[in-house]
């Protein structure tokens, strides 16, 4: 059985973004986002949430249409 990773989802994503920065990570509504850009957006979102007082371990709800 393969060894299970104990890293967070974000740390695995950050490693991938470091290795594959300019590769396409997501295509949404015809727009391509590289791993590097997706990481920048995730970090900006995290900073905005922190600015609202949301800290590590707190539960949040996101409403995102299909």
Backbone bond lengths (Angstrom), bond angles and torsions (degrees), N, CA, C in turn:
res aa  C-N    CA-C-N  psi(-1)  N-CA   C-N-CA  omega(-1)  CA-C   N-CA-C  phi
1 X - - - 1.451 - - 1.528 108.05 -
2 X 1.337 117.40 135.46 1.467 119.26 179.26 1.523 111.61 -66.99
3 X 1.312 114.64 150.72 1.464 120.54 179.02 1.529 109.65 -68.38
4 X 1.324 116.10 135.78 1.458 120.95 178.62 1.521 109.95 -80.28
5 X 1.315 116.25 141.35 1.461 121.02 176.95 1.517 108.93 -82.77
6 X 1.315 115.54 143.10 1.462 120.13 179.03 1.526 111.61 -109.81
7 X 1.315 116.33 10.90 1.462 120.67 -179.68 1.528 110.36 -79.91
8 X 1.325 115.63 158.21 1.461 119.87 175.14 1.527 109.30 -72.51
9 X 1.314 115.63 161.82 1.465 120.41 176.89 1.524 109.74 -58.72
10 X 1.342 116.53 -42.53 1.459 118.73 -178.23 1.528 111.59 -65.03
11 X 1.335 118.62 -39.72 1.467 118.93 -178.69 1.528 111.10 -66.41
12 X 1.330 117.33 -36.12 1.468 120.15 175.79 1.531 109.44 -65.69
13 X 1.338 116.47 -43.85 1.460 120.66 177.85 1.529 110.87 -62.17
14 X 1.335 117.22 -43.29 1.466 121.26 -179.34 1.531 110.87 -61.53
15 X 1.324 117.04 -39.80 1.470 120.76 176.78 1.527 110.29 -62.70
16 X 1.321 116.11 -43.82 1.462 120.30 179.13 1.522 110.34 -63.82
17 X 1.322 116.98 -42.19 1.465 121.02 178.57 1.522 110.84 -62.03
18 X 1.316 117.08 -35.51 1.467 121.19 178.38 1.529 110.50 -67.16
19 X 1.332 116.43 -43.26 1.464 121.30 -177.22 1.528 112.89 -76.98
20 X 1.330 116.68 -36.70 1.463 120.87 -170.61 1.524 111.86 -121.66
21 X 1.313 117.13 30.51 1.453 124.44 -172.09 1.506 117.89 -36.67
22 X 1.322 118.18 -51.70 1.465 120.36 -174.92 1.524 113.42 -91.93
23 X 1.325 117.95 -2.71 1.463 120.35 176.37 1.528 109.84 -71.85
24 X 1.314 116.30 153.49 1.459 121.01 179.20 1.522 109.95 -71.82
25 X 1.330 115.38 127.88 1.465 121.64 177.11 1.519 110.67 -99.37
26 X 1.335 116.24 -39.87 1.462 122.17 -174.45 1.523 108.97 -146.23
27 X 1.318 115.68 143.47 1.460 121.29 168.86 1.521 105.77 -118.95
28 X 1.323 116.27 119.06 1.463 121.64 -177.53 1.523 109.41 -127.89
29 X 1.321 116.06 119.34 1.467 121.63 179.99 1.528 111.80 52.62
30 X 1.332 115.53 39.35 1.453 120.93 177.50 1.516 115.49 83.67
31 X 1.327 117.44 -2.42 1.463 121.45 179.16 1.523 109.49 -101.88
32 X 1.327 115.95 129.65 1.468 121.13 178.16 1.522 109.61 -91.56
33 X 1.312 115.29 135.53 1.459 121.64 176.28 1.522 108.07 -119.07
34 X 1.329 116.69 125.29 1.462 120.40 176.63 1.528 108.95 -75.64
35 X 1.322 115.72 163.75 1.463 119.91 176.13 1.525 110.17 -58.63
36 X 1.316 116.66 -40.24 1.467 120.49 -179.47 1.531 110.81 -62.43
37 X 1.332 117.08 -45.96 1.467 120.85 -179.26 1.529 110.95 -67.56
38 X 1.315 117.03 -39.82 1.461 120.28 178.79 1.524 110.36 -63.37
39 X 1.329 116.99 -38.50 1.467 119.85 176.47 1.531 110.46 -64.93
40 X 1.324 117.43 -42.70 1.470 120.48 177.44 1.525 110.90 -58.67
41 X 1.320 116.88 -43.66 1.462 120.88 179.30 1.528 111.35 -65.32
42 X 1.336 116.93 -40.69 1.469 120.78 178.81 1.524 110.73 -63.96
43 X 1.329 116.66 -41.75 1.465 120.03 179.48 1.530 111.28 -67.84
44 X 1.328 117.34 -36.83 1.468 120.66 177.00 1.527 110.47 -65.88
45 X 1.328 116.90 -40.34 1.462 120.99 178.14 1.531 109.91 -64.63
46 X 1.328 116.66 -43.61 1.471 120.47 178.58 1.525 110.86 -61.06
47 X 1.323 117.02 -41.37 1.466 120.56 178.94 1.526 110.87 -65.11
48 X 1.333 116.65 -39.71 1.465 120.20 178.28 1.526 110.56 -64.15
49 X 1.323 116.71 -42.11 1.470 120.33 178.74 1.527 110.35 -64.32
50 X 1.325 116.87 -42.26 1.468 120.48 177.84 1.523 110.16 -62.21
51 X 1.323 116.56 -37.94 1.457 121.06 177.71 1.521 112.86 -63.30
52 X 1.324 115.97 -24.15 1.463 121.38 176.81 1.525 112.15 -89.01
53 X 1.335 115.49 0.93 1.457 119.65 177.86 1.514 115.00 94.38
54 X 1.328 117.82 7.00 1.460 121.18 178.57 1.524 108.08 -81.78
55 X 1.328 116.42 124.90 1.456 121.08 -177.84 1.514 112.25 -113.92
56 X 1.333 116.56 174.07 1.461 121.58 179.08 1.532 111.13 -55.66
57 X 1.318 114.98 136.90 1.457 120.82 176.70 1.522 114.82 86.19
58 X 1.329 117.20 -9.88 1.467 119.42 179.34 1.525 109.75 -79.56
59 X 1.307 115.49 146.23 1.461 120.71 179.79 1.523 109.29 -87.89
60 X 1.323 115.05 138.40 1.462 121.06 175.75 1.527 108.04 -132.92
61 X 1.298 116.42 157.51 1.454 121.17 176.55 1.522 107.95 -118.32
62 X 1.311 115.67 134.41 1.458 121.03 176.45 1.518 108.21 -114.12
63 X 1.299 116.90 134.36 1.458 121.90 175.21 1.515 106.90 -109.90
64 X 1.321 115.80 110.63 1.455 120.95 -176.63 1.528 107.90 -129.66
65 X 1.322 118.35 122.02 1.467 119.34 179.15 1.526 111.15 -66.99
66 X 1.319 116.00 157.99 1.475 121.03 178.58 1.502 111.03 -61.59
